[in-house]
């Protein structure tokens, strides 16, 4: 499996030009001010670029070491921490969540017609698969509304002398009724944040310290953390959102999802959305996922190969997959806080089945392909961007350039 055309150099130049053109077109159309993009095979960069601006108003150029709010691309890192503890015999995926937080022992379920006792307990695997029933804040059902009230309290206590901690978050979330019986359906929610608390309870370490010692430091991820220290703030990208009235994008202020402005260390270490990182840092993690749990350049192994194979495997039952209605997940299953491609034709992609990864609310995106040891990392700061047209084009260009013979 090699990357080539008439010559490798010619094919590489073609790929670089096509990806750069795709991003520059998005900037010209006011879809984004700038982006950092990396494409890697077997841990080696085929394309790395910083294009456009990190802060349009201040006219700060995008750079390879620009810092990004990763939002839900925090989740695969949280899953890796759980895989490590599982592999080391510190927890079992079939364990009930109540072993770590008794508040989840006798959960209630919001049926839409009142609350009923849950048919079974939430397990650690339910949290990894988003089949727990734990909601994110929203307004569509009573469960989501109660979680929204809790997040309002978290936001109100930011900057106070009693901010909500990771442990308090986990315990208090246990008082919110579930959206459905554990294992009944799939629904995106705060499961990864609760897993951050589980990692703390099992390891005896603060969640962020566990990640530093067992993932970030081994991979040389020196700029990855849950806040931006003063000496690095000049590299922190501006956050934007869509401007529906005037077209294009406008500045979007922090905070979101109970997190502060990232300028001070938070009390609530969000395992679902809290990380700050750079292209090169997150690429080190993505390349480890692409290459069997071991970074090929550094020689660092985070998990064993059998554990890695489990981590990338689809986990949802046919019934659970019926509730996966996001357009970006058509043709996919889900497991261990990541999507897993099952039907390339359904998703209209030239990627092979088995590709997996995740993305973030601010347009951050990661996907890896074990078959080709390929990793793609795309970083922007546009709220609600998700799996954009630009991302789909970059993926298609990348897989079109990979030899399958």
Protein Blocks (a to p, Z undefined) as FASTA:
>chain_A
ZZddfbmklmmmmmmmmmmmmmmmmmmnopafbdcddddeehiafbdcdehjfblklopa
cdfklccdfkjmmmmmmmmmmmmmmmnopacfkbcfklmmmklmmccddehiaccddfbd
cdfklmmnopnopacddfkbmklmmmmmmmmmmmmmgoiabdcdfklmmmmmmmpccfbd
ehkaccddfklmmmmmmmmmmnopafklmmmmmmmmmnopakgcfbdcfklmmmpccddd
ddfkngpjddddddeehiaehlaccfbdcfklmpccdfklmmmmmmmmmnoopafklopa
fbdfklmmmmmpcfbdfklmmmmmbfklgoiaceehiacdfblmlnopabdehiacdddf
kopacdddfklopacddddddehklpafklmmmmmmmmmmpcfZZ
